[in-house]
């Protein structure tokens, strides 16, 4: 997206108080476009026009879905922001991620784009609430396997508070493999350089740690690692 100036921080902004607390403005803009458009796909197309996006953006499904997380203590939480908030509060690991409804109809155009792709890139981004949910839509992982594309996972630089606290670099890959299969990813690209001390200090204040990938771990998991 050709964003700049105030537009980038505006789209990334999360409200800090009131009834919209923790809600992302970019998501709300997309929601508004969905209500005035003929379909969610059309809403995404209109969002693409507003942001002057190069390329084509497709939703993986047009059905309204909600994320459901089951934690290791058996508790169940619904909704992206509530899942991350609950994880921050109880410090429990996520045992299982699901979609509700659990079998939404995939968008034909999205499946076709996956099958015809030369390269498929997963991440970086919030592992449980942004990257993984796409793989939970029926047909997506099968389409990735049918494709002749090179599949690449771009590993996050850091753990994320409310998502992957205390997870290792290998844990991130294995979480994807748990849902998508051991053959889901061909290559993992990751950072091997120390992060700037000042930036690390800011991350540490919100409970984040730098991921330290080990090439031999990825090799043992059947994935080529490049740092």
CORFEN-V802323 format. One record per residue. N is the residue number from 1. RES is the residue in three letters. BURIAL is b if it has 16 or more other C-alpha atoms within 10 Angstrom, else e. D_FIRST is the distance of its C-alpha to the first C-alpha in whole Angstrom. Layout:
BEGIN
N,RES,BURIAL,D_FIRST
N,RES,BURIAL,D_FIRST
END
This chain:
BEGIN
1,UNK,e,0
2,UNK,e,4
3,UNK,e,5
4,UNK,e,9
5,UNK,e,13
6,UNK,e,14
7,UNK,e,10
8,UNK,e,9
9,UNK,e,13
10,UNK,e,14
11,UNK,e,11
12,UNK,e,13
13,UNK,e,16
14,UNK,b,19
15,UNK,e,22
16,UNK,e,25
17,UNK,e,28
18,UNK,e,30
19,UNK,e,29
20,UNK,e,25
21,UNK,e,26
22,UNK,e,23
23,UNK,b,21
24,UNK,b,17
25,UNK,b,16
26,UNK,b,13
27,UNK,e,15
28,UNK,e,18
29,UNK,e,15
30,UNK,e,15
31,UNK,e,18
32,UNK,e,19
33,UNK,b,17
34,UNK,b,19
35,UNK,e,22
36,UNK,e,22
37,UNK,e,21
38,UNK,e,23
39,UNK,e,21
40,UNK,b,19
41,UNK,b,17
42,UNK,b,17
43,UNK,b,16
44,UNK,b,13
45,UNK,b,13
46,UNK,b,13
47,UNK,b,10
48,UNK,b,8
49,UNK,e,9
50,UNK,e,9
51,UNK,e,5
52,UNK,e,6
53,UNK,e,4
54,UNK,e,6
55,UNK,e,9
56,UNK,e,11
57,UNK,e,11
58,UNK,b,14
59,UNK,b,16
60,UNK,b,19
61,UNK,b,21
62,UNK,e,22
63,UNK,e,25
64,UNK,e,25
65,UNK,b,25
66,UNK,e,26
67,UNK,b,26
68,UNK,b,30
69,UNK,b,31
70,UNK,b,34
71,UNK,b,35
72,UNK,e,38
73,UNK,e,41
74,UNK,e,40
75,UNK,e,38
76,UNK,b,36
77,UNK,b,33
78,UNK,b,30
79,UNK,b,27
80,UNK,b,24
81,UNK,b,24
82,UNK,b,28
83,UNK,b,28
84,UNK,b,27
85,UNK,b,29
86,UNK,b,32
87,UNK,b,31
88,UNK,e,31
89,UNK,e,34
90,UNK,e,36
91,UNK,e,35
92,UNK,e,36
93,UNK,b,34
94,UNK,b,32
95,UNK,e,35
96,UNK,e,33
97,UNK,b,30
98,UNK,b,30
99,UNK,b,28
100,UNK,e,30
101,UNK,e,31
102,UNK,e,31
103,UNK,e,31
104,UNK,b,28
105,UNK,e,27
106,UNK,b,25
107,UNK,b,22
108,UNK,e,24
109,UNK,e,21
110,UNK,b,19
111,UNK,b,23
112,UNK,e,23
113,UNK,e,19
114,UNK,b,21
115,UNK,b,24
116,UNK,b,23
117,UNK,e,20
118,UNK,e,21
119,UNK,e,20
120,UNK,b,19
121,UNK,e,17
122,UNK,b,18
123,UNK,e,17
124,UNK,e,16
125,UNK,e,16
126,UNK,b,19
127,UNK,b,22
128,UNK,b,24
129,UNK,b,21
130,UNK,e,18
131,UNK,b,19
132,UNK,b,22
133,UNK,b,22
134,UNK,b,21
135,UNK,b,24
136,UNK,b,26
137,UNK,b,25
138,UNK,b,28
139,UNK,b,28
140,UNK,b,25
141,UNK,b,26
142,UNK,b,29
143,UNK,b,26
144,UNK,b,25
145,UNK,b,29
146,UNK,e,29
147,UNK,b,26
148,UNK,e,27
149,UNK,b,24
150,UNK,e,24
151,UNK,b,23
152,UNK,b,21
153,UNK,b,21
154,UNK,b,19
155,UNK,b,21
156,UNK,b,20
157,UNK,b,22
158,UNK,b,24
159,UNK,b,26
160,UNK,b,24
161,UNK,b,26
162,UNK,b,27
163,UNK,b,26
164,UNK,b,27
165,UNK,b,30
166,UNK,b,32
167,UNK,b,31
168,UNK,b,31
169,UNK,b,28
170,UNK,b,31
171,UNK,e,31
172,UNK,b,27
173,UNK,b,27
174,UNK,b,30
175,UNK,e,29
176,UNK,b,27
177,UNK,e,30
178,UNK,e,32
179,UNK,b,30
180,UNK,b,28
181,UNK,e,31
182,UNK,e,32
183,UNK,e,31
184,UNK,b,28
185,UNK,b,26
186,UNK,b,27
187,UNK,b,26
188,UNK,b,24
189,UNK,b,23
190,UNK,b,23
191,UNK,b,24
192,UNK,e,28
193,UNK,e,28
194,UNK,e,29
195,UNK,e,26
196,UNK,e,27
197,UNK,e,30
198,UNK,e,28
199,UNK,e,25
200,UNK,e,28
201,UNK,e,30
202,UNK,e,27
203,UNK,b,26
204,UNK,e,30
205,UNK,e,30
206,UNK,e,28
207,UNK,e,30
208,UNK,b,28
209,UNK,b,29
210,UNK,b,27
211,UNK,b,28
212,UNK,b,30
213,UNK,b,30
214,UNK,b,33
215,UNK,b,33
216,UNK,e,36
217,UNK,e,35
218,UNK,b,32
219,UNK,e,34
220,UNK,e,37
221,UNK,b,34
222,UNK,e,34
223,UNK,b,30
224,UNK,b,30
225,UNK,b,28
226,UNK,e,27
227,UNK,e,26
END
